Amino acid sequence: QVQVTERGGGLVQAGGSLRLSCTASGRSSFSGFVIGWFRRAPDKEREFVAAISWSLETPYYADSIKARFTISRNSQSTVYLQMNSLEPEDTAIYYCASGREQTNYNNYGYEDAYEWWGQGTQVTVSS
């Protein structure tokens, strides 16, 4: 059973930065897995933000956040989401999720690609 735990949310002013972390557990290796970030803004549906394939370390981003956010991983079991130039529209609960790598990386933008989800961490950007 894989578990993922998010950390790093908080309150930041517009233009500021935050780094979220997602630590995965339950396996000795996450080779063959993908870790993704989604977010749910108030009164909106949950949307894809970014993902990284553990084996290839290849990042995938939603077009809406490209160049402002960077996803990366360390050598153990943690994935980071560095968020720069934050805007009030980035206010949301950010969720980390894990699933198995797929041949069609476009699937990483959909919730169905992920089996295990964290509880989420709140990010609030003030104007």
N, C-alpha and C positions, 0 to 999 in steps of 0.2 A: 504494500500500500504506500503510494507516494503522498507525501504531505508537502505543502508549500506555505511559507509564512512571509508576509510582507512587513517591512519596517521602513520608517523614514518619512512618513507623511507629516504635514504640519501646515502652519500659516506662513505665507510669504507675500511680499509686496510684488505688484506687477513689475516685470523686468528682472526679477530675482531668479534664483536657482534652487533646486532641491534634488537630492539623490535618493531614490527609492532602492531598496534591496529586497530580493526574494531568495530565501534560502530553502532549498529542496532537501528532503530527507526520505528515508525508506528504501534506498537502494545504495549499493556500494559504488555504482557508477551510473551516470546519466547519459552515457553514450547511447545514441539512438532516440533521444528525447528532445523535445522542443519546449522552451519556456517562453510564455507570452505574457504581455501586459494588456489589460483591457481597462476601460474606465466607464463609470456611469455618472453623468452629470445630473443635477436636479431636474426632474421631469423629463428626462431623456432615456433612451434605451442604452444599454451597455454597448460600447464600441471598441473596436480593436485599436491598439496604440502601437505596439511593437512586439517582435518575437525574435528569438535567436535559437538556431539549431545547435544543440550541444556539441555534436560531433564535428560539424563543419565550422562552427562559430560564425555562421552567416547571419547577418541581421536582416530583418524585414520590418518595414515601417508603414504606417498609415500615411497617406499623402498629406493629410491635414497637419501632421506634426514634423514632417521630414525636415532635417537640418536644425531643429531646435532640441530634439531629444536624441539621446544616444543609448543604445542597449549594448551591454557587454557582460562577460562572465569571468569569474576567476577560475582557478584550476581545481577548486573543490566542488562546491555545490551552490554557489551564490551567483545570481544574476542581478545586474544593476541597471537602473534606468536613470540616467542623468538628464535632468530637465532644465533647460536654460531658457532665458527670455520668456518666462512664464507670463501668461495672460489670464485675466479673470475668467475667460472661457475655458481655461484648463481646470477650473475648480470641479472636482469630482471625487468619487471614491475610486481608487485605483486597485485593481485586482491582479494578482499573479495567478497564472494557470500553467499546468504542465500536461503534455500529451506526447504521443509517439511521433517521431519524425515521419514525414510523408514525402512521396515523390513529387507531388504537386504542391509546391510551397505556397501557392495562392490560397490553399486551404487554411493556412495559419491565421488568416484574417477572420475566421469564423469560429464561434464558440464550440461548435461540434468537434473541432479538432482537438479539444482539450478534455481530459478526463478528471483532472484534479484541480481544485480551486482553493485559493486562500480566502480569508475573511474580508480582506480589503483594508486599505488605509486611506484616510481622508487627506486630501490636498485642497487647501483653500488659498486662492490667490486674490488678494485685495487690490482694489484699484486706487 
